[in-house]
Amino acid sequence: FDRAHGFALSSTPGGQVIGQPFTTGSSSAGLDEIDLAVAQYQGVTSMDVWLMSDTNSVPGSIIETMQVSNIPFYNTSTGYNPNPPISAMSVLHPQLLPATRYWVVTAPTHQGVLAAWYWTSPNNLGLFAQRSDANVASSGWTIFFSQENLAFRVIGH
């Protein structure tokens, strides 16, 4: 992943929740984990990772919430992240349907969190979603159709 560039997520008023979709392959699989290239600048070292359904190219309902803790810090002078990706482990192991779009979304769990989700390298452009708060119960997603891709990997069985 690109260790120096990414998108911010934060929990302060006007904070940001971000996500990107993925499409499953030709067969179904149970979710085991989602690995993400994230690091933090300040705050509590935890965040939620949501697996969400897709509703017309927008994040839909939360299928599973996974909490990750001990998020590493990045270099505050350069923004460089020397750390490996972190793993959000599934407890529910939901069955992912074949050829179906889902969303991976990150959300701070406490006030004062400022973190970054790093881009892929080499980077391509793709679909990206952003909210100005953690309330997914109502509409409010801003969708970008040509944004840098976020670095993550979905692992199933």
Disulfide bonds with the S-S distance in Angstrom:
none
